[in-house]
Amino acid sequence: MNNHVHLVVDTNGSDISQIMKSLNVSYVMYFNRKYERCGHLFQDRFRSEVIDNDRYLLEVTRYIHLNPVRAKMVKDAAHYPWSSYSVYIGRDGNPRNLVDTSLVLKYFSDDDAKACRKYMEYVQRGTDGEPAGEQCPAILDFPDAEDETTKEPVNNLQVMSLIEAVANQYNVRASDLISKRTPHAEARNEAIKQVKRSFNFGMRDIGILFGGLSESSVSKILKR
């Protein structure tokens, strides 16, 4: 956009702060060299939010691709040159291999051409205010895609009961599983997966619950 950029980044367990620092420093050096300037380029520190379910992933990607349209910069998302949308709909061959579209397009079809066409239709429907997921039934196969408003409130007793059940399976103490430096990493990781599967907890909340783990550490555990 004119004064900011939106990125969907798979950290693969790495620290997002380090990723953004490297990216920003490299880009500022390039920009300053190209336009013969010096000093800061970005006014504020980046802001980030964890995408921890499939429905939200679709909402975010569609929001980003429609951003230039809603800002009245172009009439069609495909006409905006600084967007990955043309790669997602198959009009750009992604020559620099900067964009991985597979994570999003797999929700629409295993056939590449069909997935591109359905994603384009999905984004275009967003201009009418359609909620993400309405015409993409594939995401309903994933537990994370449930309507979170239908879940019952969670209390600490329920969570700790689940952690204790996992601890009993591994014949260890529950207190050991919520320690950041636990010697029982396998049991702790299983408890994290069980909590994520059973309760409406984001990665930050899970990290706090298990002794102060970082969001990237939790994400890495859940991907294993």
N, C-alpha and C positions, 0 to 999 in steps of 0.2 A: 504494500500500500504506500501512500505518499510519505507517511512518517513512522511506519512500524511494519513489522513482518510477523506472520503466523507460521509456526513450524510444528508438525507432528513428528516427534523424534522417538524412535525405539532405542532406549539407552543400553539395552542388552546387559543390564546390571551395572553399568558404569555410573559415575556421578554426573548428573545433568549440569551442575555448576562448572565442572571442568570441561565438559563438552562445549558449553556456550562460551566459556572464556576463550577457548582455542578458536572457535568459529569467529567470535567477535574481533579478537585481536588480528586474525588473518585478514578479515574483511576490511577492517579499518586501515591496515597497512596498504592493502590494495587500493582502496578508495583514495587515501591521501596521496599515494604515489601517482595515481591516474589524473587527479585533479589538482596536483601540485599544492596541497594544503597540509596543515599539521594540526595536532590537537585532537580532542575528543570528537567522536561522531555521534554517539548515542547519549541521550540525556539521562536516562534512567537505567537501573539494573533490570535485567529481564525478569519476567514473572512466569511461573510455570504451574501447571496443575496436572496431577496424575490422571491418566485415562485408564480406569480400572474395570471397565466392562464394555461389551461389544456394542450395545446400543449407543453409548456415549461416543465411542470411536466414530461411528457413522454420523452422528450429529455434528461432531467437530469437523470432520473432513468436508461435509456438505456446507457447513457454516463458512469455512475458509474459502471454498471455491465460489460461494455466492457473495462473498464480501465485496468484491468490486462492483457487482450488479446492484447490491443494496446501497452502495455509496454513490450510485449513478455515474460511475466511471465508464461502464460499458453496458450494453443492453443484454449481451449474452456472455456467460462465463467463459466460453471458448474463445472470445475475442480479446481477453486480457492476456498480454504477453508475458507477465511476470508471475504466472501461476502454474502449478503442476496439473491443472485440470485437463489440458490437452494431452498429457501423458496418460491420465486415467481413462480417457475416452478413446485412446488409440490413434490420435491425430499427430502425435509427436513420438518419434522412436526412442526418446530418452537417451540421446547419444552420449551424454556424460555419465550415465548410469547413477544419477543422483537420487532418483525416486524409486522406491519399492512399492508398487501398487498391489502386490499380491495379497497382503493382509486384509485390505478392504474389499477388493474385487472378488475374493473367494466366497463372500457372503451371497453374491448374486448368481454366480454360475462357475462351474469348472471349465467351461469353454471360454477362452479369452475374448473372442469377438462378442459373444453373447453377454458376458460380464460387463464389457465396456459399454455396450448399448443399454443394458439395464441400469448401470450406474448413472449414465447420462440422463436417463428418464427420471431416476430417483432425485438427482440434483435439480433438474428442471421443475419437478413437483414442489421442491422446497420454496419456490417463489410464491406458491399459494399457501404457505404456512403449514404444510403437512408435517406432523411429528415424525422424527426419524424412526424407522423400523416398521412403519405402517404397511409398506409394500415390499418388505424384505423379510419374508418369513423364515429365512435360514437362521437369523440370529435368535429366533425363539428356541432353537435347539440347545442354546447355551444357558446354563443356570444363571450367569451374571446378567443376562438380558431380561430377567423378570422385572415387572413393574415394582419398584422398590416401595411405592406407597402402600402396597398390599401386605408388606411384611409386618409382623407384630413387633412391638418395641422390644429391644434387647436390654436385659439387665446384666450386671456383672456376675451374678450368681449363675446364670445360664452359661456365660462364657467360661467361667472357671470350672464349671461342672464338665464341660466338654474337654478342657485342657487336662483335667484330672483323669478323665476316661482314657485319653491318649497316653498319659503318663502311666496309668495302670497297665496298659497293653505292653509298654516297654519296660515295666517293672522299675520305674524311676519315680522321683518325687516331682509333683507338679511345679513346685517352686524352682526346680532346676530348669524347667522348660521356659520360664519367663525371665531367665537371666541372660543378658547379652552374651556373656562368655561361657555359656553352658558347655559341659563336656559331652552332652547328649544331643549333638546337632541333628542327628537323624530323627529322633523323637520330636525335637523342637520344630523341625521343618514340617513334619507330618501334622503337628498341632496347628501350625500356621495355615496349612492348606485346609484343614478341617474348619478353622475359624472363618477363613475367607469363603468357604463353600456354604457355611451354615448361617452366617450373619452379614448384615449390611455394613461391613467395615471397609473403609478405604485403606490404602497401603500405609499412610501416615499413622492412622489409628492402630493398625496391627503392629507397626514398628514400635510405637510407644508401649503397647501392651507387652511385647516381648523384649523388654529391657532397653529400649532405645535404639532399635535397629533402624538404619536409614531406609528410605523408601526404595532406593535402588537395590539394597540387600534383600528386602522383602520381595521385590519384583523378580529378582534372580532366583530366589527360592521357589516362587510359584511357577516359574517357567521350567523347572527341572522335571 
